[in-house]
Amino acid sequence: MMTQLSRRETLRLAAMGVAGGLIAACAPSQIPVEGLPTTPQPTTNDNAASQLPARSVEAAETSDPAILIQGMKQAAAEFLGKLDDSQRAKATYAFDDSERVRWHWTTPSNFPRNGLPLTEMNEDQRLYAFELLRASVSAIGYQKALDIISLQSDLSNDPLLYFVTVFGDPLGDAPWGWRWEGHHLSRNFTIADGKVAVTPFFLGAWPTLADSGLRAMPREEDAARELISSLSDSERQVAIIQERTLTNHVTQNQPRVTPLDPLGIEAGALTSAQQGLILEIINTYLGVLPAATMHPHFERLQNAGLDNVRFGWAGSMEPRNPHYYRLQGPTFLLEFDNSRNRGGHIHSVWRDFAEDFGM
């Protein structure tokens, strides 16, 4: 049986990672890319902007959803206030517009995005855009985003081709939301009734090992391989859902998803060390969320039964070879696909069966 974790233990796991693996995975890489911040410090002398980082950190690290929401509202309003009328018209939609649930992870040339791209902002406006992101994710999530964005340079893509879109009025009482999206990064936020929904969220990486030495998603990949490799032959027969990799994540960009077939091996059947690897994967992904939403996500997952989480694998168990895995519990689905470019191109998505897009 998997041990139930207290709130304090949950916080410790999310901050440090099971068995210490998350620390190395999330250490800031600080790879400099022109136009992107390498540290969360302001680069302007504007007095108002100089106050943004402290406010953004407080919003993202608090366990109080009211403080998180206030920080996000203020950051969104300040970002919109920096835009001219034509930019603001491009950056905003009604909350109930179908655009809010139209999302993707591929390049904007393959799936055109709506919203205002960083390429059409001046330096000061981009600062406020990044501060909105920083107010909405954890420090780990912020650095993860910068790392994923920086990989665009390795692909000869524009690392500023990411779009910011706000839905509804951040300063009103009605529901509102916003999105940061481009190649391999989709972060969606919905604020309603004093709560923040942060799913679906998509994280990808290509190359998985950059020329600079950066690995944007190391433990997301390695912990799962360690887990499948640790299983006995009989356990592996249950965990492997098919011999060949799936070549893509099953749920694609659907606005809402339901549980997939219950395939794979249950966490309750594993050793404590193997369960620790499952917890490490879960906390590596939940660690990109702001604290006020990370804790409720983990508590719902825990209350639904960590023993009921299933781990399924497909494809090669050797590094740098195509593979796929999933974790699925009663409340969530994590899909991780590394099938392209000879196992050097990651797509991963976290879905919440009840809370995607605040539904």
C-alpha angles and dihedrals in degrees: 000000000000114000117245111241126222121229089257092051091047091053091048092050093048092048099044106020127234110291090002095281096123093060094064092039094056104035107130109262096197093202104174116232122174111256095015126099112245092193130027091248123116120255097201136081092222106126094217093050091049088064094053102083096056090047092047094050092049091051095049097043100043120103089211110096091203091061091045092051093046091051092049092047092051093045092049093048092048091049092051090045090059093058127088120236096268093047091047091051089053094046099049137069135169113271092242095049114123088235089079093072095036103102141149144170103217126096117292089243090062096040112021113225130216123216132059116311122217087240089069095051129085120234094268093049091049089053090057091046091054091046089056089054091046092051090053104047138043123266087257090050092049093052091044089056092050091049093050091046092048090058089069088078090062088056094046088246124137107261089205094060094104122120130223117203128177122200118203128343115316092201097048129087095243122092115281138169146177142210139211111197146161139113111350095347128087120161116177125188129187122184119195137142093002093306135105122217113199103179146140096041126172128201123182139167134200119197097028087204114035126207087252090059093253118147106189095188109026105144093037085066105029100046091056092049090050089052097050090044091053095057123101119245092260093047091048091055088061096041097049107082094185137352098239124057116261092238091220142025111273101227096052112181099327113152091228133014139196126211117290121229109298097253129156134039123313119242089230089067094056135087121260091256091052091046087052090059090052090051090048092054091047093048093044088060098037088047090076090063124089111262095249090061100031093063096052091046092054093043092053089048091048095046090051088056127272087212087065095059109112126210118206129180135191130183135014123353092206120101117259092023128113115272144148134204138177139196115203130179134165092276106031150028126210116190121188119184124182099166103122131082093018094302095316101107121073129201118178135167136183116210128187114206094211106028110038108136088357093289 
